[in-house]
């Protein structure tokens, strides 16, 4: 976020640049048919809205303008996403509406101010706006930025963004910021019958298969002061292929499976190979804590049993909590698989 103070008739005004990280489907929603939706957003808000180019699974949406224009643009995006959720639920038996979720990209040097001493600032924002706010523990790949996830009603999100902007203006970034740039999707994968799909996940796992066959890796990679053991890539590949997000639990393909008015708590168990459990736990438990916070599920990892090659993970919560936790665990395996596929993107997390 880059503040630039300018003088206006109403006194001191502020021009901001805010970056959002969006998946392809979300980007498609705000672009609209022939670009009509984003054109309307630009005209009505007065903000400049630019969308990064490239065949990427993720895109950066940059919103620039005076504060009022920024907030109008955010409101239009939040209400558009809520409209998408309502439309998706029209053919679903789910009765509980999921929250709207936006991901801001913020320089890591500003995240401390956003969290506050002992988490006081982020707690205050959650309580005063009613929005859920999560600051990622790790920086985005090859950058000095972190993702800040905001979930809630459009009204709560708008109020939360206003408060975040105030904090960002009061605490400018320290030092140079290396912006996050999403990686392009890999080369299209050719399936049987000659069908071609530029599916980044399929391409990633296909490339990983080639890596398994042709590029044996050393047992350890030295990163700074750390010696990082290489996981068993065959197992990692198999786990990365378990990619069905939000597995329907007792429902027939709803848009938001596992959501109902009063879902009962239940338990689900997973078995993870011992040499991959570190991928899920992360350094000092950062990854597993992140998954617990984002999913709302209780997640317990059993101690290693003598003679057993696997560890048991027990997930407890509503069906929606469990589905989200499973999705985040599988996503973590896919991220790590991609990391070993492209060593240049490795961090010590």
HELIX and SHEET records of a PDB file:
HELIX    1   1 UNK A   24  UNK A   31  1                                   8    
HELIX    2   2 UNK A   33  UNK A   35  5                                   3    
HELIX    3   3 UNK A   36  UNK A   45  1                                  10    
HELIX    4   4 UNK A   67  UNK A   89  1                                  23    
HELIX    5   5 UNK A  108  UNK A  115  1                                   8    
HELIX    6   6 UNK A  117  UNK A  119  5                                   3    
HELIX    7   7 UNK A  120  UNK A  129  1                                  10    
HELIX    8   8 UNK A  154  UNK A  170  1                                  17    
HELIX    9   9 UNK A  192  UNK A  194  5                                   3    
HELIX   10  10 UNK A  200  UNK A  214  1                                  15    
HELIX   11  11 UNK A  233  UNK A  240  1                                   8    
HELIX   12  12 UNK A  274  UNK A  276  5                                   3    
HELIX   13  13 UNK A  277  UNK A  281  1                                   5    
HELIX   14  14 UNK A  283  UNK A  285  5                                   3    
HELIX   15  15 UNK A  286  UNK A  295  1                                  10    
HELIX   16  16 UNK A  319  UNK A  341  1                                  23    
HELIX   17  17 UNK A  343  UNK A  345  5                                   3    
SHEET    1   A 4 UNK A   4  UNK A   8  0                                        
SHEET    2   A 4 UNK A  11  UNK A  23 -1                                        
SHEET    3   A 4 UNK A  58  UNK A  66 -1                                        
SHEET    4   A 4 UNK A  48  UNK A  51 -1                                        
SHEET    1   B 5 UNK A   4  UNK A   8  0                                        
SHEET    2   B 5 UNK A  11  UNK A  23 -1                                        
SHEET    3   B 5 UNK A 100  UNK A 107 -1                                        
SHEET    4   B 5 UNK A 145  UNK A 152 -1                                        
SHEET    5   B 5 UNK A 132  UNK A 135 -1                                        
SHEET    1   C 2 UNK A 189  UNK A 190  0                                        
SHEET    2   C 2 UNK A 196  UNK A 197 -1                                        
SHEET    1   D 2 UNK A 220  UNK A 223  0                                        
SHEET    2   D 2 UNK A 226  UNK A 229 -1                                        
SHEET    1   E 3 UNK A 266  UNK A 273  0                                        
SHEET    2   E 3 UNK A 310  UNK A 317 -1                                        
SHEET    3   E 3 UNK A 298  UNK A 301 -1                                        
END                                                                             
